[in-house]
Amino acid sequence: MGASHFQMELANLAKCLLLGFMILWIQIHGNKGCFEAERSALLNFKKFVVSDGADVDHLLSSWVDDSMSDCCKWERVTCNSTTSHVIELFLNNTRQHDIDSESFYDDENIWFIKLSMFQQLKELRNLNLSYNVIGGFIDYDEELKKLETLDLSYNHFNDSILPSLGALTSLKSLILSWNWMEGSFPSKGFERLEDLDISSNWFNKSILSSLGALTSLRTLKIGWNNMEGSFPIQELNNLKNLEMLDISYNRFNDSFSFEGLCKFKSLVELGLGGNQFSGPLPECIGNLTNLQVLDLSFNQLSGNFQSVVSKLTSLKYLLLSGNEFEGLFSFSALANHSKLELFLLSSGSRRLELETEHPTWFPTFQLKSIALSNCNLNVRTRAIPSFLLYQNDIRFIDLSHNMLFGMFPSWILRNNSKLQVMNLMNNSFTGTFHLPNYKHDLHMFDISSNNITGVLPKEFGLVLSNLLRINMSRNNFNGNVPSSISEIQELYIGFIP
């Protein structure tokens, strides 16, 4: 009896060990191929799109009806490396529309899709249907229980789909930008949402109260909508975890109580550009020390911003152009901004001056983009900013309309091999123009309205063969246009001496 019991225990142990080994083997080696039901679902989607008039054979050429074809290796498909279940589908622009064309949203391009085609993809986590001009769903699928990310941007949806999307209760990221939505936004069903993008629609600010109930939100993008008047920041007070807020390019036009934003201590990105906010920046904005992106451009903000900006040492992108700031801003306030990559402060305000030379300082950052157009730069010396001597990663630079003096700074081009846009027009630079000693990737070059002299180097078109636009008019060049210019394939030339 005892021996028999021992043998049974030993047999059960062996079975457990065998089962454990099989599970471990599957985890290590995975299922060698996708599941037939999932492969069939993908093929049905392709057939559906083709039946609607699209030519996707070249786009989904690997999607073939062959039992030996592993759908996990198909283009636009990602499978779990262990289970081989389909977990991601990137079906954006399956109809190959030209998204820059005026006809992109024409009625004849609009089509409707069956979500039930994806019901066999029960492990699907990420579904991208963007840039398809989809007008709506023929049916809905509540089987996508594990879907976490859904991208429906650049389509033709209206807000009637929102209640059905609320049934996808695992959703964490929902992208609905560039559609035709208006009216209300239901909070029911979206409680788990962490990232919501409804920019470029027709919502008004009445939706803010329901958005404020989505307390798990970390990212909220509501720019380019139909919102106007005062911005009721108090509606969002419950979004304690908010890290990114973008309300840019609406029509908010009050003096705007910035103090309300100062409560959001976790903010990493803040986009307020393209509104009509006015008044000075409150000092408490300087306490948002986690900010990496701050866009205040194209408003009517006034006062001096130096004391606020100097405290935001985590900034990577700072956009201040198109406001009515005043007083003196010294670049020494950015001496500790080692992460700064983009600084845009093209102005036009006569009451703002920028000083880069005093007091003495040394940049700890490497900029990729800088725009200081028409902003009274170094009015005492009219010298080009010397800190640019230490920059070697610039891709975009605009110092136009500043009446800067001195020898033409050919070293900017030489020191920055990735530079693509260089605009120094309407200054007073003198001397000759020198090319770098290597083939450069410059695309746009405007040095018009200066006092540059001499003959253009004969290698001009060979070294700058990627130019698309050049304007060197209203200078004092002499000699002939180099024949190497003809080597440049696509070029607009403004070459009046």
N, C-alpha and C positions, 0 to 999 in steps of 0.2 A: 504493500500500500504506500509506504513511504517512498520506496524507489520509484513507483509509478508517478507519484505526485511530483517528485523531483524531476523526472523526465518531462512531464508536462510543462513545468516551470521553465526548464531548459529550452523546450521547443518554442514556448512563447517568447522567451528572450531572444532566440534566434530570429523569430519573425520580426520582432521590434528592431533588431539590428539590421536586418535585411531592408525593412521599410525605411529606416533612417539612412541607410547607404543609398537607397534609390532616390530619396529626397535630396541628399547631398549631391548625388551625381547630376540630377536635373539642374540644381542650382549652379553647379560648376560648368556643366556643358550646355545647359539650356535645351529647349525644344528645337530640333533642327528643321525649322520651317514654320511658316505661319499656319494658322488654323483655317481649314477649308471654308467654314462659315464666314470668316472675316475676309478671306480672299474673294469669295462670291459677292459679299457686300460692296467691296471696292469696285469690282467689275460692273456691278449693277449701277453704281454711281457714274462710271465712265459711259456706260450705255445710255443712261438718262441724259447726260450732258450732250452726247453726240446726237441723240434723238431730238434735242431742242435746237439743233442747228449749228452747234459748235464743232470745230475741227480740233480735237484734242489728241489725235493719234501721235502727232509729233511732240506734243506737250507731255503726254502720259505714255510714251512709247514703251516703257518697261512693263506697263500694266497689260499683260497678255493672258488670254484664256488658255492656260497650259498648266496641267496639274503638276508639272515639274518645276514651275516657276514659283519661287519663294517671294510672297508679297512683302516680307520684311526687308527685301533688298530693292523693292520698287522705289522709284523717285517719289519724293514728297511724303513718304511713309516712314515712321519710326516705331520700332517694336521694343518691348521690354527685352533686354538681353538675356534674362533668365527664363521668362515664361513664353516669350515669342508672341504675346498678345500685342495687337496694335494699340499704341498709347498716344501717338501724335499723328495728325493729318494736316498737311499744309496745302490746301486746295485754293489758294489765293490766285485770282486772275486766270482761272481755267479757260476763259473764253478769249483770252489774249486781246483785251481791249487796250486802246491807247488812252491811258488815264489823263493825259494832258490835252486830249482832243476835246473840242467843244461839244462833240456828239456823244461823249461818254455817258451822259445821263438821258440820252434820247429814249423815247418810249419803246422804240423797236428793239433796243438792247436789253430791256427789262425782262427778267424771267423769274420763275418760281421754282422752289426746290422742295423735295420731299425729305424731311428730316428722318423719317422712318427707315430710309436707306441705311442709316448708320446704327440701327438698333442692335445688330449683331456685334458691334464693337463695344462690348460691355466694359472693357478696361480703358476706354478712350479717356485721356486726361486733357488733351489740347486739340482744339479744332479751329482751324483758320480758314474762313470763307470770305476773306476780304477781297476788295477790288473785283467783284463779280456782277455788280449791278443787279443783285437779287431784289425782287420786289416784295417777297413774302414767302411764307411757308405754306405748302399745300396741306401738310399735316404736321403734327407735332410728335415728338418722341420723348416719352418720360423714362425710357430705359437707360438714358445716358446718366446714370446715377453717380458716376465717378468723374464726370467732366468738371475740370477745374478752371480751364482757360478757354474762352470763346471770343474769337475776333470776327466781328461782322461789319467792320469799317468799310467805307467806300462802297455802299450798296444803296438800295432804294427803300429800305424799311421805314415804316412809320411806327408810332408808339403802340399800335395795336398788338405787337408781338411781345410787349413787356410782361404781361401777366403770365404768358406761357413760359417765358425765360425764367420767371420766378420759380417755376416747378423744378428747375435744375438746381437743387438745393446745395450741391457741392461746389458751385461756382465760387471761385475766389477772384478771378480776373475777367472783366467783361468790357469789351472794346466796341463801342457803337458809334464812333466818330464818323462824320461825313455821311449822314443819312438824312432822312426827312422827318425827324421826330419833333413833336411839339406836345403841348398839354402837360399832363401830370406824369410823375415817375413813382410807381408803387414801391413802398419799402418792404412789403410782405414778400418773403421768399428770397430776399437778397441780403439777409442778415449776415451771411458769412463773407460777403464781398470784401476784399481787401484793396482791389484796384478797379476803379470805374472811370472810363473815358467816354463822355457823351459830348465831346467838343464838336463844333461845326454841325450843329443841328438848329432847331428853331425853338428851343425851350426858353421860357421866361423865368424870372427869379422866383416865381411861386413854388418851384420844385425844391427850393433849398430846404424847406422844412422837412420834407420826406427824406432828402439826402442826409440831413442831420441825424436821422434815426438809424443810419447804417454805421453803427459804432465800431465796426471792425475795419473801416476804411483806413488805408494808409496813403493811397493815391487817389486824388479827385481832380479830374480835368473837365472843366465846363466852359472853356474858352470858345470864342467864335459862336455864340448863341444870340438870342434875342433879349438879353437882359439889359435893363437900363434903370436909371435913378440911383438911389442910395443902395449900398451893398450891405444887406442885413447879416453881418458876420456872426451875430448872436445865434442865428439858426444853426450854425455849425459848431457850437460850443461843446457838444458831446463827442466830437471826433477827437478824442484824446490822443489817438495813435497816429494822427495825420502827419505824414512826412513830406507829401508833395501836394501843393494846391496851385491850380492854374485857372485863373478867371480872366485871362487876357482877351483883348479884342471883343469886349462887349461894349456897352454904352453907360457904364457906371460913371456918374458925373458929379457926385457931391464932394465935399471936402474930405470925406472918408476918414473915419476914425481908425487910424492905423493901430491905435492902442489895443483894439480887439484882436488883432493878429499877434500881438506880443504874447498872448496866452499859449500859443501853439509852440511850445518849447522844442518839440521834436522835428520841426520843419527842416527839411534838407533842400527843398526846391520851392520857390515862391514866384509865380508868374502873374504880374499885374499889368503887363504892357498893353498898349493900345486902348486905354480907356481915357477918361477925362478927369482923373483924380487930381486934386490940387492941394496946395498947402505944403508945409515943410515935413520932412521925415521926423517922426518923434524919436527921441534918444533910445527908447526901449527896443526899437528894431535892432539896435546894436547888441542886445542880449540874446538874439537868436543865433548863438554861436555855432550851431550845427549847419547853418545855411551853406550850401555849396553852389546853388544857382539862385540869383536874384535878378529878376527882370522888372524894371520900373520904366522902361522906355516908352516914349510917345504918350506921355500924359501931360499934365500942366503943373508938375511939382515944382516948388520954389525953395528958396533958402539954401543953406549950405549943407552938404551931405558928408563932409570929411570926417567929422567925429563919429558918425554912425558907421561908415564904411571901414574905418580904421580898426574897429573892433571885430569885424567879421573875417577873421584870418583863415577860415576854412573855405572861403570862396574859390570856386573854379571859374565860374562864369558870372560876369557883372555887366548888365546892360542898362545904361542910363541915358541913352541918346534921346533927343527930341523932347526935352523938358525946359523949364525956365529957371534952372538953378542959378545961383548967384554967389558972389564972393570968390575967394581964392581956394583952389584945390591943389595941394602939393602931393606929388607922386610919392614922396617920402612916407605918406600915410599907408602905402602899400608895401613897405619894406619887409614886413613879416608875412606877407601873403604868398607863401612858397608854392601853393597849389594853383595859383591863378593862371588860367590859360586864355581867357577871353575878356577883353576890356573894351567896351564900346561906349563912347561919350561924344559922338558927333552932336553939335549943339546948335549954334546960331544965336544963343543968348549973349547979348552984349555985356551983361553984368557978371558973366562967369569968366574967370581966368584959370588957366592950368599952368602950373610951374613944375618942371621936371628936374631942375638943376640945383635948387636950393630948398632946404639945407642939403648938404652932401649925404648921399645914401647909396646903397648898392642893392640891386634887385636880387631876390632869392628865387624868383619865378622864371619860367620859360613860357612866354606867350606864344599862342598859335594864331590869335586874331587880335588886332588892335585897330580901333577907329577913333581918331581924334580930329575929325574934320570940323573946320570952322568953329573952333572953341578957344580963340585967343591964347594960343600956345606960346609960352615963353615970351611974353610981350616985351620984356626988358632987353632980352638979348636976341630974340628971333632965331635962336639956335635950335637945330634938330635935337631931339632928346638923346642925351648921351647914353642912357641906359640901354638903348637899342643896340649899342655895340656889343652887349653881352647876350643878345638874343640870337639863337641859331635854329629855331624851330617854327618860325613864323610862316603861316600860309596866306594870311590876309593882312594887308596894312593900308590904311587910308589916313594920310596926313594933309589932305587937300585943304585949300582955302585958309591958310594960316600965315601967309607972308613970311615964311621962313627964309633966312639968308644962309649963305655959305656955299661951299663946293657941293656939287651934286653927289649924294651919298650912294655911289655905285656899290659900296660895301654891303648895303642892305641886301641886294640881290646876290652878291657873292657869298655872304655868310649864311643865307637861308635857302638851302637847296630845294626845299619843299614849297617855296613861295609860289602862289598861283595868281594872286591879285595884288597889284602894287599901284596905288593912286597917290601921286604927289602933285597933282595939277594945281595951278594958281598959287604958286609960291614964288620965290625969287632966287632959286638956286642958279649957280653959275658954274663955269668950268665945262669939262667934257664928260661924255658918257662912256663908261668902260664896261665891257662884257665880262662875265665870269669866265674862268678858263675851263669850263665843263658845260656839257649840254644841259640846259635848264628846262624846268617844267612850267615856266610862267605862262599863264593863260590870258590875263588882262593886264595891260601896261599903259598907264596914262601919266605923262609928264608934261602935258600941254601947259601953256601960259607960264613959262619960266624964262630964264635967260641963259640956257645951255647952248654952248658953242661947239665948233669943231665938226669933224666929218664922222659919220656913223661908221663903225667898224664893218669891213667887208664880210665878216663871218656872222653878221647879225642874224640872218635867216637860218643859219645852221645851228647856232647856239640856242636861239629862241624859236625852235621849229614848232613848238606846241601852242604858239600864240593864236588866240581867236580874235582879239581886239586890241588895237594899239592906237594911241593918239599922242603924237609928238608935235602937234601944231603950235604955232605962236612961240617959237624959240628962235635961236640964231644959228641954226645948223647951216653948213655950207657943203658944197659938193653934191654928188649924185646919190640917189637912193640905191643902196647896195643891191646888186642883182640876186644875191642869195635870198632876198625877200620872197622871190618866186617859189622857193622851196617850201614855204608855209602853205599848207593845203587850204585851210579855212581862215580867212582873215578880213576884218574890217580895218581900214587904214584911214587915219586922219593925219596927213603928213604936210600940211601947209606950213612953210617955214615961218 
